[in-house]
Amino acid sequence: MKFLAITLIVHRPDPVTGVHKPTHERFREVLDNAVLAEELGFDGFGVGERHERPFLSSAPTVVLSHVAALTRRLRLFTAVTTLSLLDPVRAYEDYATLDHLSEGRLDLIIGKGNGAAQRELFQVTPEDQWDRNAESYEVFRRIWRQDRVTADTRFRPPLTDAEVWPRPYQQPLRVWHGSATSKESVELAARYGDPLFSANVTHPIAPYAELIRHYRERWEHHGHDPADIAVGAGTAALHVARTSQEALTAYRPIFESNLAFQRAAGLPVVFETLEDFVARSSALIGSPEQVIDKVHRYHEQFGHTVLHVGADGGGLTGPQHRNSLELFQSEVAPVLRRHIPDPPFPWAPVRPRPDLAPVPADR
């Protein structure tokens, strides 16, 4: 099993202390967390894309380029690239450049995106968002694979024998499809034979497990080998401590603050108590043994081989956050790596271009 640390770069007051960090400091924290993730042995680091409050993740290519310069081993993920809001030509240019700068360490997770404010910002409607996502992905993947592209598009000017530069480092870039509860993302992933990443954050396990089962059915319907399926899954929260009591005590004020925020904002509340949140959500809060057991139970339903956890403390103190990640990597991850297989492809650049000489690892 592979493990990612992911951030959406949420920028709101700390749920426990109420301190609201300056924007510059929040970005520095993201970079520090990426370096820490590599130091502790995580396999990848992801940055989301949102174009509305309270997120600072409107430019993931810029952030990931800086992360690429600070690290050497981590694969870099987007979580997710909102292709429904973007011109696929411009998105290709940004990500092909990032792929070169990172020497082929880039994976994309794409999705239509959430949030009314960012739809209004880009003049995208709920009715056409899925069509935009599918069209943008089709154009994006063709540009990545073909030196010249002709495409009769609806949502951007048509392309006629178009060349787009730079040409890619990886051939092709691996693209995952991010999915919450919608079958549209699942169908797109299954049709093209691409891996699926389940959000697995807001609800109990049932709707996510149902969607992953549907993905497997559609995968085979489209003629792909079941042995080639790769599924990733997210987690609602992470805090690993020596005992469950210690973990619950540390996380309780965070949960209660987040619950009050949800109610004040008029958001639906799924889990009314911390105990219910720990029991029925994907949150990994407890002792190493409890966390291992929970990931195994989810794996029985999902068959996932990649897991993402939050890169941010989210209300934990700096020492609590670091200790949690250290415990995860020292006592949880090794057990899960032994018991759960890796994805059915190398965790390495995808078919690097033959005209590009490999760069020494110690450069």
Salt bridges, closest charged atoms under 4 A:
GLU29 OE2 - LYS21 NZ 2.38
GLU29 OE1 - ARG26 NH1 2.88
ASP32 OD1 - ARG28 NH2 3.77
GLU39 OE2 - ARG322 NH2 2.56
ASP43 OD2 - ARG337 NH1 2.96
GLU49 OE2 - HIS51 NE2 2.75
GLU52 OE2 - ARG50 NH2 3.09
ASP87 OD2 - ARG156 NH1 2.71
GLU93 OE1 - ARG90 NH1 3.20
ASP94 OD1 - ARG90 NH1 2.87
GLU103 OE2 - ARG363 NH1 2.37
ASP107 OD1 - ARG75 NH2 2.59
ASP107 OD2 - ARG174 NH1 3.36
ASP128 OD1 - ARG132 NE 3.15
ASP131 OD2 - ARG154 NH1 3.67
GLU138 OE2 - ARG142 NE 3.98
ASP147 OD1 - ARG167 NE 3.27
ASP161 OD2 - ARG148 NH1 3.45
GLU163 OE1 - ARG148 NH2 3.43
GLU187 OE1 - ARG218 NE 2.75
GLU187 OE2 - HIS222 NE2 2.68
ASP194 OD2 - HIS177 NE2 2.85
GLU272 OE1 - ARG263 NH2 2.31
GLU275 OE2 - ARG252 NH2 2.64
ASP276 OD1 - ARG280 NE 2.65
ASP293 OD2 - ARG297 NE 3.10
ASP312 OD2 - ARG26 NH2 3.03
GLU326 OE2 - ARG322 NE 2.83
GLU331 OE2 - ARG242 NH1 2.44
ASP342 OD2 - LYS2 NZ 3.67
ASP355 OD1 - ARG353 NE 3.31
